[in-house]
Amino acid sequence: MTLLLQRLIRMMSPIILAQEKKRNARKLLQALYRAKANIIPEDQAKSLRVQVLGLGSTGLDQALNGLFSELNGLGATYPGTDLRMIYELAN
């Protein structure tokens, strides 16, 4: 491999990785939008639990758990209520 080719590959690596991340994020969101979920209001706990059924792929489920962890950390409430949104994968 020539030195020029090695440099080009090194320069392109971050761009290729960024494009791959976008494709993976798009794939995760598309699967999430198609997924079935249970929405369970918990008045005493003042929460609205969203249990998403598994996406059928360990990798997607792991990525979804990471996304849910971030979303749950925000402490967002359902619009117009004081119910805190809690996202999780259903067992």
NORGIJO-V400897 format. One record per helix or strand of 2 or more residues. SS is the DSSP state (alpha for helix, beta for strand). FROM is the first residue (numbers start at 1). LEN is the number of residues. If there is no record, write none. Layout:
BEGIN
ss=(SS,SS)
from=(FROM,FROM)
len=(LEN,LEN)
END
This chain:
BEGIN
ss=(alpha,beta,beta,alpha,beta)
from=(3,37,47,58,84)
len=(32,6,6,17,6)
END
